[in-house]
Amino acid sequence: MISQYWHQIVALIGLIVVAVKLNSAVQVLRKDVDDIVKRDTYVETVKQRAQIDIQEKQIAALWSFVNNLREKFNGKS
């Protein structure tokens, strides 16, 4: 009986081995993608923080300019 179906048994075992290897590869790739996404998120956060800092400095400079203009118009030097 086994001698009649040996090629099917070998093919089934081979398919199981391939499926396990593919599952392992997919898990590794998912981990890599998660790491890349985390890194990209961190980079975007750092870029946004730098942009916010620049905008805060620009706003502070504008208020300083407005305050200086107000002092000039009010006669305070």
SVG drawing of the C-alpha trace seen along z (x, -y; Angstrom):
<svg xmlns="http://www.w3.org/2000/svg" viewBox="-2 -110 17 112">
<polyline fill="none" stroke="black" stroke-width="0.4" points="0.0,0.0 2.8,-2.5 4.7,-1.5 1.8,-2.6 1.5,-6.1 5.1,-6.9 5.4,-9.7 2.2,-11.3 3.5,-11.0 6.9,-12.5 5.1,-15.4 2.9,-16.0 5.9,-16.1 7.7,-18.4 4.6,-20.8 4.5,-20.9 8.2,-21.8 7.8,-24.5 4.7,-25.9 6.6,-26.0 9.6,-27.8 7.3,-30.3 5.5,-31.0 8.8,-31.6 10.0,-33.9 6.7,-35.9 7.1,-36.4 10.6,-37.7 9.5,-40.0 6.6,-41.3 9.1,-42.1 11.3,-43.9 8.4,-45.9 7.3,-46.8 10.9,-48.0 11.0,-50.1 7.6,-51.7 8.7,-52.5 11.9,-54.0 10.0,-56.1 7.6,-57.2 10.4,-58.3 12.1,-60.2 8.8,-61.9 8.4,-62.9 11.8,-64.3 11.3,-66.3 8.0,-67.6 9.5,-68.6 12.2,-70.5 9.6,-72.3 7.6,-73.2 10.7,-74.6 11.4,-76.8 7.8,-78.0 7.9,-78.8 11.1,-80.9 9.5,-82.7 6.4,-83.5 8.5,-84.8 10.5,-87.0 7.2,-88.3 5.9,-89.2 9.1,-90.9 8.9,-92.9 5.3,-93.8 6.1,-94.9 9.0,-97.0 6.7,-98.7 4.1,-99.3 6.8,-101.0 7.9,-103.2 4.3,-104.3 3.5,-105.0 6.6,-107.2 8.7,-104.9 12.2,-104.3"/>
</svg>
